[in-house]
Amino acid sequence: MASRNTSSTSRQLVAALRMMLVLTGLLGVVYPAAVWVVGRVGFDDQARGSLVRRDGVVVGSSLLGQNFTGERWFTGRPSASNYSGDTSGGSNLAASSPDQRKAVRERADGYDAAYGTNAPADALTASGSGLDPQISVANARAQAPRVARANGLTEQAVRRLVDEHTQGRTLGFLGEPRVTVLELNLALERMTR
């Protein structure tokens, strides 16, 4: 009886080891390799990080926001992480938090003073990641007069630039129209050269 149990246990152990080796090969080698090949063949730009280049030099990614400062640039959403990928994340403050309310009020007052208009929501609240690359069309259009003045351009030319760089809703119905700040600022730089 004991030799039967030992034989049965040995067979189960060998079967388990075989299964582990097969699954390790499939899920640890074949599947990751297949995903890598599909990414490189079908979605090469996305697989490489959706990099944005200026004169052949990588200046950022269309997926990650950057902190643009100065009057001549369009600015992105507020960032709780100060646009740092190392500390990506939101503030985790509830809408009812006194600190959150104070921050939103200060941003609204500053936006109103700078642009003479009510701020869109994306100009008041920081994103969950702190790295949002896009702003609303309303936010970009409100910034157009300041950017035009700082660059010696007409407001109409800057608004046209915003319109040219407006992306529609995903699949025609998901989300809102938006503008990628990095790409808009690169186009602005080309326009002012």
N, C-alpha and C positions, 0 to 999 in steps of 0.2 A: 504494500500500500504506500509506503514512504517513497519508493522509487517512482511510482506513478505520479505522486504529487510533485516530486522534483522534476520529472520529465515535463509535466504540464506547466510548471512554473518557468522552466527553461524555455519552452516554446513560446510562452506569453512574453517573456523578456526579450527574446529574439524578435518576435513580431513587433513589439513596442519599439525596439531600437530601429528596425527597418522603417517603421512608420515615421519615427522621428527624423531619420535621414532623408526620406522622401519628402516630407513636409518642409524640412529645412532647405532642401534643394529647390522645391517649388516656391515657397513663400519667402525664402531668404536670398535666392539667386535669380530664378527665372522671372518671378513677378516683378521685382524691382528693375531688372534689366528691361523687361517689356515696357514698363512705365517710362523708363528713361528713353528708350527708342521712340515710343509714340510721342513723347514730349519734344524730342529733338527733331523728329521728322515732321510732325503735324503742327507743333506749336513752338517753334524754335525761339521766336522773340520772347514769348512769355517764359519759356524754360530758362532763358538766360537773364531774366529779371526785368524785362521791358525797359531796357536801358535807353536813355536819351543821350544823343551825342551832339556836340557842337564842334564843327571843323574836325571831325574824326576823334574827338576826345570825349570820353564819358563824363557828363556833368550831372547825372542823376538818373532817376527811374521815374517813369510815368505813374508808378504805383506808390511812391513815397513823397510826402510833402517836404518842403524845405522852408527854412526861415528866411524870407526875403525882407530886408529892412531898407529904409530910405524912401523918399518921396517918389522916386522914378519907377518903382516896381509895384506890381500888383502883389498884395499880401494874401496869404492863405488863412485857413481857420486858426483860431487860437489852439494852442497845443499844451496840454498839461505836462507833457514830457519834454517840452522845448525842442520838438522835432528830433529827438535823439532815439535812434533805433535800439540803443542799449537799454533804455528805460521806457520803452514803448508802453503806453497805457493811459487810461483816463485818470481823473482825479478821484473817482468813486464817491463824489459828493452827491447827495440826494438833491432833487429839485427844491426840497423844503429846507435844505441846509442854509443857515445864515451866511456861511462863507460863499456858497454857490450863488445865492441871491445877490450878495455884495459884488462878486466878480461879474455877474451878468449885468448888473446895474452900471458898474464902472465901464464895461465894454460898450453898453448902449449909449451912455453919456458921451464917451469918447468918439464913437462912430457918428453920433448925431452932430457933434461939434465939428468933426473933420469933414463930413459929407453933406450935412444939412438935410438928412433924410433918416427915416427910421431904419434901423439895422435889420437885415434878414437874419433868420435864426442861426444860420451857419457862421455869422460874424459874432454871435453872442456866446455860443456854447462850444466848448472844446470837444473834439471827437473822442470816441472810445479808445482809439489807438494812439491818438496824438500825432498821427502821421498822414492824415487825409491829404491827398494831392490835389483835390478839386474844391472849388467853391461854387456857389450858386451863380446863375447868370445875373440875378439881381445884385449880388454882392460885387461882381466884376464891373457891372455897369455903373454902380454907385462910385466905384473907385476911379472910373475913367477920367473925370475932370481933373483930379489931382495928378494922375499919371500923365495926362496930356500937357498940363502946365509944366510939370517937372522935366518933361522931355522936349518941350518946344514944339509940340504937335497940336493939331486941331482935335477937339473933343470928338468930332465926327470920325476922324481917322482912327482914333483909339477905340471908339464904339464899334466901328466896322471890324477892327482886329478882334475884338471880343466876339462878335457874331461869327467870324470866320473860324474861331477856335471853340465854338460851343458844340458840345457833344449832345446828341439827343438821348432820349430814354433808351435804356437797354432793351433790346428786342421790340422796340417801339412802344412799350407800355410799362416797363419796370423803372422805378426811380424817377428822378427829375432831370431836366437838362442841366448840364454842368460844364465847367471850364477847368482844365488842368492848368494850374498856376505856372508850373515850370515851363510848359510848352508855350503858354501865352507870353511869359517874360522873355523867352528866347526869341519869339517872333517880334516882340517889341524891340529887343536889342538889334535884330537884323534891320528893322525899320529905321532905327536911329543912327546906324553906322554912316 
